[in-house]
Structures are given as structure tokens and as C-alpha cells.
Amino acid sequence: MKRKKYERKHWGNTTREEIEKEHYPIYWEVTDGEIIIENRRGEKLSKHHLVYTTEITFIQERIGECDYSGEICCV
């Protein structure tokens, strides 16, 4: 099965459920001042990945509350 390539903020014909099944839960942490997000298989997501761009604001809010790692279970 060929993997779908997501573009920033473009869901196309992909449903939320498909994205959650493919990538979630995701894990994030701040390492050397950089936010690292990994999908359920431990693959690092690029800063242009749909899930990264969707979750980055929430993660930045958590960092503002002094959380430097965590898990997000769904969109």
C-alpha cells in the first residue's frame, strides 16, 4: 500500500480517523531547544508534516506551562 503524502494543513480526501489510525498516539519532547514529534511507530515527523503543523500550537502551550514532553492520543 502506497503511503499518502500530506501537505501543510491539507487533509485532501483523508479523514481524521485515517490520520489518527496512521500516526496517533504521538509523542513529543523538547531536546536542545527543538520540539521533536514522533508518531506511534517512533518515526520523527518533519516540521511540514500535517500532524506536526496540527499539533504544534497545543504543544507550545504545554511548554508555556513547563511541560517538556508528553503524549497526544488523538486529533
N, C-alpha and C positions, 0 to 999 in steps of 0.2 A: 504494500500500500504506500503510495506516494504521500509524503507529508505536505501539509498545507503551509504556505509561507504567509505570515501575517505582516501587514504593514501597519505603521503607526495609526492607531485609532480607526483601523479599517477592519470591520468584522466580516464584511462580504456576506456570503451565504452561510457562514459558520455560526452555529448557535452558542449561546452561553454554556449550555450543558456539554457540548462537544469540547469547548475550551477547558472547562473545569475537569472533564474526564482526562484530557490530554496532559494538563500541566499541574493541576492542584492536588494536594496542598503544595504551596510554595514556601520556601524557607529563605529568610533574608538575614543579613548581618552587615555591620559596618566594619570594614577591615582597612586599616591605613587610610581612613578618611573617605573611603569609597563604599557605596552601597552595592552589595553583591546579592543578587537574587538567583536562587536555583529552583528548578522545577522538581516535581515528585521523584524524578529519576536522578537527581543530583547534577543535572546539566545547567551550567551557568547561562542565564539569559542575557542577550545583548541589550543595550540601552534603547534600541529601536524596536524591540520585541513588543507585541501587543500587550502581553501580561505585564511586562516591566512598566510600560507607559501608563497602564491602567492603575497599577498599584503604587506607583512612586509617591504620589501625594499623601496617601494614607501612611506609608512608611515614614515619610518626612515628618508627619505629625507625631508619630510614635517616637521618633528620635528627639523631637522637641520635648517630649515627656520623659526623656532619659532612658528610653528602651533602645538597646543597641543590637538586638537580634530578636527574631520571632518567627511565627508560622501563621500563614493565612490559608484558611481552609476552602474558601470559595469566593467568587467574584462579588 
